[in-house]
Amino acid sequence: MKNFENKVAAITGAASGMGRTLALELARRGCHLSLSDVNEKGLAETASMASKLGVKVTTAKLNVADREAMYAWADQTARDHGQVNLIFNNAGVALGAFVETVKPEDFEWIMGINFWGVVWGTQAFLPHLKKAGEGHVVNTSSLFGLLASPTQGTYNSSKFAVRGFTEALRQELDMARCGVSATCVHPGGIRTNIARAAKMDHSMEQATGGQAEAARSRFDKMLNVTTAESAALQILRAVERNHRRVLVGPDAKVLDFFVRLLGSWYQPGSVWLSGKLMKG
């Protein structure tokens, strides 16, 4: 896909962060939009901003973990816009918890949004993308889909799963030669509210000496590396060039290099850094 003019893109998690900046950048390029999020207020704000750029924008309040709702949204998008060319499975949440003590319902919550939301979004939209004859699936993994970190076992699980799913999908699409491709996105530290909005398991209070919120703040500062606007530009450039993977931000590129260089020996460094972040 060499350009986005008069194409139709569906974006989950469009109320803020990368979802919003992707929507606005696509609108600037003449791409029509179908936007979804659970946050109706933020979603309406994104839609209003994008509409002023002269493209058609439709919205839906949507929990991406709901398979039936995702399929209904995909079909509605096709009816509203006449076609669908891109699906950005961007919605995501975070959870700070130890593997030993994480609540089953919290593990299911993060997997439902971060992984199953990607699966349902891909499966629901793929027939429409194939029908259009030109399409792209863009699935958001993470830097934590390339390396693991203490207290991020559930997040790692979801993001490593997205990576494996998307890489297999890309190969299947290559074999099918159907005009549709796929890219896996691995953002590093992006200036969004994901860390500030993350759930914190009760065990984190004990691990941080009662300073879980201070640890959250330190982690949030560490993520302040790349703007959401810059991330959107890097992602769209990767789609235009049909890249299989895009590492967003200098931290993602550097840490990916060290994981490749050190293999599993990157883990002691991760243990040290996590200890500093938790205890200050």
N, C-alpha and C positions, 0 to 999 in steps of 0.2 A: 504494500500500500504506500504509494509515493506521495500522496497528499490526502487531506481530510475534507476538502471542499465538497459540500453536498452529500457527505456520508452521514450515517447515523450511528452515534455511540451511546451505549448504555453504561452507566457508572454507578456502582454501589458505594456507600459511604460518602455521598456527595455533599453532605451538609457542612463539611469543614475540611481542613488539612489538604492532603494531596488530592482527595476527591474533588474538592472545590476548585483547586488550581488547575487540575486536568480539565474540568468542565469549562472553565473560563478560557484556557488556552485553546482548546478545541473550538470553542465558539468564535474566537478571534480568527480562526482559520476556516470559518464557514461550515463547521460541522454541527448538525442538529443533534439534540440531546434528549435522552431519557434518563432521568436521575432518580435515585432512590436512597433512602436512609430511614432510620427509626426516629431521628430528630427532625420533626416537622418544621420547626421554626428555622433551624439552620438550612434545611432543604429549600424552604421558600425563599430565603435570602439568596442562596446560590442561584436558584432559578431566575429570580428577578435580575440579578447581575448579568447572567448569561443572555437573557432575553433582550436586554438593551444592546447587545452586540449583533442583533439582527437574525438570529436563528430560532428555529422552533424548539421549544423546551416543554417536555412533559415531566411530571413527577409522580412518585408513588411512595407512600409510607410502607417500609418493607423490612421485615426481619429476614436476613439472608439465610438463617438456619432453617427456615420454613420452606421445605421443598415445594409444596403445592403453591405457596405464594410466589416463589421465584418463577415457576413455570407460567403462572398466570400473568406475572409482570412481563415476561419475555413475549408472550403471545399478544398482550396489550400493546407493547412497544411496537411490534410489527404491524398491528392494525393502525395505530396512531400515526406512524411515520411511513408506512408502506414498505419498509425494508429495515434491516439492522446489519451494520458492517463491523462494529466493534463492541466487545464487552470487556469492561475494566472491572474485574473482581477485586475491588480495592478495600472494602469494609474490613475492619480488624479491631481487635481488643487485646489488652494485655493483662497479665496476672502475675503477681509476685507470690510464689509459694514454693515450699520444699516438696520434692517428689514423695517423700515418706508420709507427709501429713496432709497433702492437698485433698480437699473435699471432693468426692466424686461428682457432685453437682457442678462445682466450679470447673473441673476438668472437662465435663461434658459441655458446659457453657462456652469455653474458649474454643474447643474443637468444633462445636456447632457453627460458630461464626467464622473463625479463621480458616478452617479446612472444609467442612461440609458446605459452607456458603460458597466457596470457590468451586467445589464439585457441582453443586446444583446450578450455579450461574453458568458454568461451562456447558453442562448438559442441556440446560434449558435454551440457551441462545445458539448453540452450535448449528442446529438445523436451519435456523434463520440466516446465519452467516453463510452457510453453504448455499442456501437458496439465492442469496444476493450475488453469489459468484465471486465476491471479493471480501475477505474479512480477516479479523485478527482477534485472538483471545489474549488478554493481558492479565496475568495473575500475579498478585502481590504476595511475595514471600517476605524475606527480611534478611538482613545481615545474620540474624539468628536462625536462618535456614541454611547457613554455611558453617557456623560454629555454635557450640553450646556454652551455656553459662549457668553457674549455680543460681538457684531460685527461679530460673526461667525454663524449667523442664517442660512445663505444659505449653508454654509459648514456643519453645524449640520444637516440641512434638508437632504442633500445628504447622509451623513454617517449614520444617524439613519435609513434612507430608505434602505441602503445596509444591515444593520444589520437585519432588519425585513425580507427583501427578502431572505437573506441567511439562517436565522433560519427556515423559512417556507420551503425553498428548502431542507434543510437537513432532515426535518421530512418527506417530501414527498419521498425522496430517501430512507430513512429508511423503509418506508412502501413498496416501490417497490422492495426492495431486489435485485437490479439490478447490484450490484458490483461497484456502483459509490457512493461517499460520498461528503460532503461539509464541509468546515471550514471557519469561519468568523474571519478575522484578525483585531485586534485593536491595532495598534502601538501607543505608546506614543511619546515622543520626539526623533525622529530619525534624525541623521546627514545627511540630504539630502538638496536639494535646494528648497523645496516646499515653505518655507516661503519667501525666497529671490525672488522667481518667482511669488509670489502671486499678484493678482490684488488688487488695493486699490481704493475704491470708493472715489469720491471727498469729501464726508462728513467726511472722516477720517482726513483730514487736519484740519478742524475746531475742531473736537473732541480731537485732539492731540495738539492743539495750534500751528498748522503749523509744527509739528514735526513727520509727518507720517513715514518718512524714519527712524528716530531714533526709533520710536515705532516698526517698522518692524525688526530693528536690535536687539532690546531687546527680541522680540518674537523669533527670530532666535536663539539667545543664549539660551533661555529657552528650545529649542528643541534639544540642543546639549547634549543629555543624553545617547543614545544608538547608536552605530555604525550601519551602514547599513549591514555590514558583520555579526554582532551579530544578527540583526533582521532576516536575511535570515536563519541563523541556527535555531533560535527559531521557525520560520514558518515551515521549513521542518521537524523539530522534531514533531510539532503538526500534520502535515499530516501523518507522519509515525505512530503516536499513535491514529490517527483518532479522534482528539479532535474536539469538536463542535465550540469552541472559543479559540483563543490564544491572551493573553494580552502580548504585546511585550514591554519589558523594565520595570524597577522598578517603574517609575512614573505612568505607566498605571495600574500596580497592586495596588499601594497605593491609587490612586485616585478612582479606581473602588471600593476598599474597603470602602472608605469614602462615596461614593455615596450610596452604599448598606446600610451603617450604618446610615447615616443622612437622606436618602430619599431626598425630595425636599429642605431640609434645607442646602444642599451643596451650593445652589445658592447665598446666601449673600457672601460666601467666594469667589465665582467666580467673583462676582461684584467687590469686593475689589481688587483681583489680576489683573483683567482687567484694572481697574483704574490706578493701579501702572504701568502696562506695557504701557498704552497709554500716561500717563503724565510724567513718569520717577520718 
